[in-house]
């Protein structure tokens, strides 16, 4: 029974020492940073496009009147 727990402990220690999962976390953080930048850039672009269309609309309205 003790050898079973010892083997389990050794395998757990080997699992804890592995660094394979760190790469996945780093990729997830980088992807979330890119997504955050894309959302922020899209909001700024949408605001600018809205202002441009508003200016075009007011220019058309003043030209028609």
N, C-alpha and C positions, 0 to 999 in steps of 0.2 A: 504494500500500500504506500509506503514511504517512497519507493522508487517511482511510483506513478505520479505523486506530487512533485518529486524532484524533476522528473521529465517535463511535467507541465510548467513548473517554474522556469526551467531552462528555456523551453520554447517561448514562454512569455517574455523572458529577458531578450532573447534573440529578436522577437517581434518588436520590442520597444527600442532596440538599438538600430533597427533598419531605418533608413532615411528616404525610402521610396515615396512615402506619402507626402513628404514635404514639397516635392515638385508639383504635385496636384494642387496643393494649397496655394503655392506661388502662382500657378497658372490661373486659378480661380480669382485670386486677388487682382492679377493683371487684367483679366477679362472684365471684372466688375469696375475697375478704373476706366477702362476703355468705354464700357457701357455708360458710365456716369458722364464721361466727356461727350459722348454722342448725344445723350439726352439734353445736356446743357447747351450744346451747340445747336441742336435742332430747335430748342425753345427760342434761342436768340435769333436764329434764321427765320423761324415762323413769325416772330414779332416784327422783324425787319420787312418781311414780305407783306404782312398785314398793313404796315404803315405805307409801303409803296402802293399797294392797291387802293388804300384810302386816299392817297394823294391823287392817283389817277382818276378815281371816281369823282373827287371834288373838282378836278380840272375839267372832266367831261361835263359835269353839271354846270359849271360856270361858262363853258363854251356854248352849251345848248341854250342857256338862259339869256 
